[in-house]
Amino acid sequence: MARHSGGRGWYGKLIGAALGVTMLATGASVWTAQASGDSSPPAKKPSAVKPVAATIAHSSEAGERGINLTIDDGPDPKWTPEVLVVLREYDVKATFCMVGTQAEAHPDMVKKVVAAGHRLCDHSVSHNTGMDKDSKAYQSQQILDAERMITKASGGVRPMYYRAPGGAFTPHSRKLAAERGMRPLGWNVDTKDFERPGTDAIVATVERELPNGPTLLFHDAGGDRTQTVESLRTLIPRLKNQGYTFGFPVR
């Protein structure tokens, strides 16, 4: 998400003490290119993690007229289901960039996102938008612990992307994520929905800035997301009528 609050971000208030570094087991949960909805335990012999490019992705697998919807900061027990309803109504897939503590707190929501065929993205443990100023050890902890939390909450489906809070990427964080099979994920259009400027303003921002690129940034947590839900309900059919299709970011 954008650097809307600075510092440790609003998730920092939810964490009473720093989380220790947790190394992921080499037998990582099975990698899937598309969530299947199966929440059964991962296979006993999962395939090895496949490294991906460490450059920050912006383009869409759907091609020149493709749009990537990315939904940050959840999952949230109220707003994530409402976003899922809109996406299901218009048969559109999105990438959900989840905060580790939120995934751990709401595993049922993570599984619902997976079951609906959406992709997962690691958005760090505590949403520290200044983590690029912290040590490599801290960056590693934030990425790897969140990967573990999200994978466990999903029932074994690993995140396919890593989005640094506030875009606070570093060469180290990009390399580490890519080695874990998570493509660093940027955005082209910050809808500013986090600031709740009004549904019309969110829609206008997307229509004005879409020529900048296909990856749109929305949020499903962090406060009242009524405007986000309504803007998605307005934008998706309008953009479809203009010949756009919706897909996933490149990997």
C-alpha positions as CSV (number, residue, x, y, z in Angstrom):
1,M,0.0,0.0,0.0
2,A,1.0,3.6,-0.3
3,R,2.9,5.4,2.5
4,H,-0.3,6.9,3.8
5,S,0.7,6.9,7.5
6,G,4.4,6.6,7.6
7,G,6.5,5.0,10.4
8,R,5.4,1.6,11.6
9,G,1.9,1.9,10.0
10,W,-1.3,1.3,11.8
11,Y,-0.6,-2.4,12.2
12,G,2.3,-1.6,14.5
13,K,-0.3,-0.7,17.2
14,L,-1.6,-4.3,17.1
15,I,1.8,-5.8,18.0
16,G,3.0,-5.6,21.6
17,A,6.5,-6.9,21.1
18,A,8.8,-7.5,18.1
19,L,8.4,-10.9,16.5
20,G,11.6,-13.1,16.5
21,V,13.1,-14.3,13.3
22,T,11.6,-17.5,12.1
23,M,13.3,-19.5,9.5
24,L,11.0,-21.3,7.1
25,A,11.2,-25.0,6.8
26,T,12.8,-26.2,3.5
27,G,9.8,-28.4,2.9
28,A,7.6,-25.4,1.9
29,S,4.0,-25.9,1.2
30,V,3.1,-26.8,-2.3
31,W,3.2,-24.0,-4.8
32,T,0.1,-23.3,-6.9
33,A,-0.3,-21.0,-9.8
34,Q,-4.0,-20.6,-9.1
35,A,-5.8,-21.2,-5.9
36,S,-8.0,-24.3,-6.2
37,G,-10.2,-23.9,-3.0
38,D,-8.8,-27.1,-1.5
39,S,-7.9,-26.4,2.1
40,S,-6.5,-29.9,2.8
41,P,-3.0,-30.2,4.2
42,P,-0.2,-29.8,1.6
43,A,1.3,-32.8,-0.1
44,K,4.0,-34.8,1.8
45,K,6.5,-34.2,-1.0
46,P,5.9,-30.6,-2.2
47,S,7.8,-29.4,-5.2
48,A,10.8,-27.1,-4.6
49,V,10.2,-23.4,-4.5
50,K,10.9,-21.9,-8.0
51,P,12.7,-18.5,-7.9
52,V,11.3,-15.7,-9.9
53,A,12.6,-12.4,-11.2
54,A,13.6,-9.9,-8.5
55,T,12.5,-6.8,-10.5
56,I,9.3,-5.1,-9.4
57,A,6.3,-6.2,-11.5
58,H,3.7,-3.8,-12.8
59,S,2.4,-5.3,-16.0
60,S,-0.5,-7.8,-16.4
61,E,-0.6,-11.4,-17.5
62,A,-3.8,-10.4,-19.3
63,G,-1.9,-8.3,-21.9
64,E,-2.1,-4.8,-23.2
65,R,-5.7,-4.3,-22.1
66,G,-5.3,-6.2,-18.9
67,I,-5.9,-4.7,-15.5
68,N,-4.6,-6.0,-12.2
69,L,-6.7,-5.4,-9.1
70,T,-4.6,-5.6,-6.0
71,I,-6.3,-5.5,-2.5
72,D,-4.0,-4.6,0.4
73,D,-3.8,-4.9,4.2
74,G,-6.4,-7.6,5.0
75,P,-7.9,-9.9,5.4
76,D,-10.6,-8.2,7.3
77,P,-13.7,-10.1,8.6
78,K,-16.1,-7.4,7.5
79,W,-14.6,-5.9,4.3
80,T,-12.9,-8.8,2.7
81,P,-16.2,-10.7,2.3
82,E,-17.8,-7.6,0.7
83,V,-14.9,-7.2,-1.8
84,L,-15.2,-10.9,-2.6
85,V,-18.9,-10.5,-3.3
86,V,-18.3,-7.8,-5.9
87,L,-15.5,-9.7,-7.5
88,R,-17.7,-12.8,-7.8
89,E,-20.6,-10.8,-9.1
90,Y,-18.5,-9.6,-12.1
91,D,-16.4,-12.8,-12.4
92,V,-13.1,-11.0,-11.8
93,K,-10.0,-12.2,-10.0
94,A,-7.7,-10.1,-7.8
95,T,-4.4,-10.3,-5.9
96,F,-4.8,-10.0,-2.1
97,C,-1.7,-8.5,-0.4
98,M,-2.1,-9.8,3.1
99,V,-0.5,-8.7,6.4
100,G,0.8,-11.6,8.3
101,T,-0.9,-10.8,11.6
102,Q,-4.2,-10.3,9.8
103,A,-3.9,-13.7,8.0
104,E,-3.0,-15.4,11.3
105,A,-6.0,-13.8,13.0
106,H,-8.5,-14.6,10.2
107,P,-7.5,-17.8,8.5
108,D,-11.1,-18.5,7.4
109,M,-10.9,-15.3,5.3
110,V,-7.6,-16.4,3.8
111,K,-9.2,-19.7,2.8
112,K,-12.2,-17.9,1.3
113,V,-9.9,-15.8,-0.9
114,V,-8.1,-18.9,-2.0
115,A,-11.3,-20.8,-2.7
116,A,-12.5,-18.0,-4.9
117,G,-9.5,-18.4,-7.2
118,H,-7.6,-15.2,-6.2
119,R,-3.9,-15.0,-5.6
120,L,-2.0,-14.3,-2.4
121,C,0.7,-11.7,-1.8
122,D,3.0,-11.3,1.2
123,H,2.6,-7.8,2.6
124,S,5.0,-8.3,5.6
125,V,4.2,-9.1,9.2
126,S,3.5,-5.7,10.7
127,H,3.1,-3.3,7.8
128,N,6.1,-1.2,8.7
129,T,6.3,1.4,5.9
130,G,9.8,2.3,7.0
131,M,11.3,-1.2,6.9
132,D,13.7,-0.2,4.1
133,K,15.6,1.7,6.8
134,D,15.9,-1.4,9.1
135,S,18.4,-4.1,9.1
136,K,18.5,-7.0,6.6
137,A,17.7,-9.4,9.5
138,Y,14.6,-7.4,10.3
139,Q,13.5,-7.3,6.6
140,S,14.0,-11.0,6.4
141,Q,11.9,-11.6,9.5
142,Q,9.1,-9.5,8.1
143,I,9.0,-11.3,4.8
144,L,9.6,-14.9,5.9
145,D,7.4,-14.8,8.9
146,A,4.5,-13.3,6.9
147,E,5.0,-16.0,4.2
148,R,4.8,-18.7,6.9
149,M,1.7,-17.1,8.5
150,I,-0.2,-16.7,5.2
151,T,0.7,-20.2,3.9
152,K,-0.4,-21.7,7.2
153,A,-3.7,-19.7,7.2
154,S,-4.4,-20.6,3.6
155,G,-4.1,-24.3,4.2
156,G,-0.9,-24.6,2.3
157,V,-1.2,-22.1,-0.6
158,R,1.9,-19.9,-0.8
159,P,1.9,-16.2,-1.7
160,M,3.0,-15.6,-5.2
161,Y,4.1,-12.0,-4.8
162,Y,5.7,-9.7,-2.2
163,R,4.6,-6.1,-1.8
164,A,6.7,-4.0,0.5
165,P,4.5,-1.8,2.8
166,G,4.5,1.7,1.3
167,G,6.7,0.5,-1.5
168,A,9.6,0.2,0.9
169,F,11.6,-2.3,-1.2
170,T,15.3,-2.8,-0.9
171,P,17.7,-4.9,-3.1
172,H,17.8,-7.4,-0.2
173,S,14.0,-7.7,0.2
174,R,13.5,-8.1,-3.5
175,K,16.1,-10.7,-3.8
176,L,14.9,-12.7,-0.8
177,A,11.3,-12.6,-1.9
178,A,12.2,-13.7,-5.4
179,E,14.3,-16.6,-4.1
180,R,11.1,-17.7,-2.2
181,G,9.1,-17.6,-5.4
182,M,7.4,-14.3,-4.7
183,R,7.6,-11.7,-7.4
184,P,8.1,-8.1,-6.0
185,L,4.9,-6.3,-6.8
186,G,4.4,-2.6,-7.3
187,W,1.5,-0.5,-8.5
188,N,0.7,2.0,-11.1
189,V,-2.4,3.7,-9.8
190,D,-2.8,4.5,-6.1
191,T,-6.5,5.0,-5.8
192,K,-6.1,6.8,-2.4
193,D,-9.1,4.8,-1.2
194,F,-7.4,4.5,2.2
195,E,-8.1,8.3,2.7
196,R,-11.8,7.8,1.9
197,P,-12.0,10.8,-0.5
198,G,-15.4,9.6,-1.8
199,T,-16.4,7.0,-4.3
200,D,-16.6,9.4,-7.2
201,A,-13.0,10.6,-6.4
202,I,-11.7,7.1,-6.3
203,V,-13.3,6.3,-9.7
204,A,-12.0,9.5,-11.2
205,T,-8.5,8.7,-10.0
206,V,-8.5,5.3,-11.7
207,E,-9.9,6.7,-14.9
208,R,-7.3,9.6,-14.9
209,E,-4.3,7.5,-14.0
210,L,-4.9,4.2,-15.7
211,P,-2.7,5.3,-18.7
212,N,0.2,5.1,-16.1
213,G,-0.2,1.3,-16.0
214,P,-2.5,-1.6,-15.2
215,T,-1.9,-2.4,-11.5
216,L,-4.5,-0.7,-9.3
217,L,-4.1,-0.4,-5.5
218,F,-7.1,-0.8,-3.2
219,H,-7.6,-1.8,0.4
220,D,-9.9,-4.2,2.3
221,A,-8.8,-3.3,5.8
222,G,-7.7,-0.3,8.0
223,G,-11.1,1.2,8.5
224,D,-14.4,1.8,6.8
225,R,-14.0,0.5,3.2
226,T,-17.5,1.3,2.0
227,Q,-16.1,3.6,-0.7
228,T,-13.7,0.9,-1.9
229,V,-16.5,-1.6,-2.3
230,E,-18.7,0.9,-4.1
231,S,-15.9,2.1,-6.4
232,L,-15.1,-1.4,-7.4
233,R,-18.8,-2.0,-8.1
234,T,-18.7,1.1,-10.4
235,L,-15.3,0.6,-12.0
236,I,-15.3,-3.1,-13.0
237,P,-18.3,-3.1,-15.3
238,R,-17.3,0.3,-16.7
239,L,-13.8,-0.8,-17.6
240,K,-15.1,-4.1,-19.0
241,N,-17.4,-2.1,-21.3
242,Q,-14.3,-0.2,-22.5
243,G,-12.6,-3.4,-23.6
244,Y,-10.4,-4.1,-20.5
245,T,-9.9,-7.5,-19.0
246,F,-8.9,-8.4,-15.5
247,G,-6.0,-10.6,-14.7
248,F,-3.0,-11.2,-12.4
249,P,0.4,-9.4,-12.3
250,V,3.2,-11.0,-14.3
251,R,5.5,-13.3,-12.5
